[in-house]
Amino acid sequence: MPASIYILGAIVGWSLWGLFSKLAMNHIHPIMFQFISYCFACILGLIYFFIIQKNNMKWELHGVWYAIIAAIFTSIAVICFSFAVQQKQVSAVIPITSTYPVFVSILAVIFLGETFTINKLFGLFLTLAGVWIINR
């Protein structure tokens, strides 16, 4: 499947995730929200790997450790997001928390050796300007 389909799926999924996260936070504790989310993700993961993919799993120790570290930071981020959404409007929280690509771009240049272009710099400034405008 082309990357553009996956990108569209991520945009739609994250958009609906933001909406339903706020609705959930109106009725349950943020930690319970996380627990339910991760249980469901585990079920989907098991279905995918053991029914759909079966023998196509790739396991390397470095990859497992990176996944664990990523999961720790994802959990911290989503728990913080959940508490923020519980206290503020989701339309204010999402744009601010969506500035993470600015930091990912910088970290990718420093740690992954990715190139930093003038277009990326311009995009980062536009991202920050957009967040500033939305939250005025």
C-alpha positions in Angstrom: 0.0 0.0 0.0 1.4 3.5 -0.8 2.7 5.7 2.0 0.1 8.3 1.2 -2.7 5.9 2.2 -1.0 5.3 5.6 -0.4 9.0 6.1 -4.1 9.7 5.4 -5.0 6.9 7.8 -2.8 8.4 10.5 -4.4 11.9 10.0 -7.9 10.5 10.2 -7.0 8.3 13.1 -5.3 11.0 15.1 -8.1 13.4 14.4 -10.7 11.1 15.7 -8.4 10.0 18.6 -8.3 13.6 19.7 -12.1 14.0 19.6 -12.8 10.7 21.4 -10.0 11.3 23.9 -11.8 14.4 25.1 -15.1 12.7 25.2 -13.6 9.9 27.3 -11.9 12.3 29.6 -15.3 13.8 30.4 -16.3 10.5 31.9 -13.3 8.5 33.1 -9.9 9.2 34.7 -7.0 9.7 32.3 -5.1 6.7 33.7 -8.2 4.5 33.1 -8.3 5.9 29.6 -4.7 4.8 29.0 -5.3 1.4 30.5 -8.3 0.8 28.2 -6.4 2.1 25.2 -3.3 -0.1 25.8 -5.4 -3.2 26.4 -7.2 -2.7 23.2 -3.9 -2.0 21.3 -2.5 -5.3 22.7 -5.5 -7.2 21.5 -5.2 -5.7 18.0 -1.4 -6.4 18.0 -2.0 -10.0 18.9 -4.6 -10.4 16.2 -2.3 -8.8 13.6 0.9 -10.8 14.5 -0.6 -14.2 15.2 -3.4 -14.3 12.7 -2.6 -11.9 9.8 1.2 -11.9 9.7 1.9 -15.3 11.3 5.6 -16.0 10.3 6.6 -12.6 9.1 7.7 -11.1 12.5 11.1 -9.6 12.8 12.7 -9.6 16.2 16.1 -8.0 16.9 17.2 -7.1 20.4 18.0 -3.5 19.6 14.6 -3.1 18.0 12.9 -4.5 21.1 14.8 -2.1 23.4 14.1 0.9 21.2 10.4 -0.1 21.2 10.4 -0.3 25.0 12.0 3.1 25.3 9.5 4.6 22.7 6.6 3.0 24.6 7.8 4.6 27.9 7.9 8.1 26.3 4.7 7.5 24.4 3.0 6.6 27.7 4.3 9.6 29.4 3.2 11.9 26.6 -0.2 10.4 26.3 -0.8 10.5 30.0 0.2 14.2 30.1 -2.0 14.8 27.1 -4.9 13.1 28.8 -4.6 15.2 31.9 -4.3 18.4 29.8 -7.4 17.5 27.8 -9.3 16.9 30.9 -8.5 20.4 32.1 -8.6 22.4 28.8 -10.4 22.4 25.5 -9.1 19.8 23.1 -8.9 22.4 20.4 -6.3 24.2 22.5 -4.3 21.2 23.7 -4.0 19.4 20.3 -2.3 22.3 18.4 0.2 22.9 21.2 1.1 19.3 21.6 1.3 19.0 17.8 4.5 21.0 17.9 6.4 17.8 18.6 7.5 17.6 14.9 9.6 20.7 15.5 11.6 18.8 18.1 11.6 15.5 16.2 13.1 17.3 13.2 15.9 18.8 15.3 16.6 15.5 17.1 16.6 13.6 13.8 19.3 16.0 12.5 21.4 15.6 15.7 21.0 11.9 16.3 20.0 10.3 13.0 22.1 12.4 10.7 19.1 13.6 8.6 19.6 16.7 6.5 18.2 20.0 7.6 17.0 22.1 4.7 15.7 25.7 4.5 12.3 24.2 3.6 12.3 22.3 6.9 13.3 25.4 8.8 10.5 27.3 7.1 8.0 24.6 7.9 9.1 24.5 11.6 8.5 28.3 11.8 5.1 27.9 10.1 4.2 25.2 12.6 5.1 27.4 15.6 3.4 30.4 14.0 0.2 28.4 13.4 0.1 27.2 17.0 0.6 30.8 18.2 -2.2 32.1 16.0 -4.6 29.3 17.1 -4.0 29.9 20.8 -4.4 33.7 20.7 
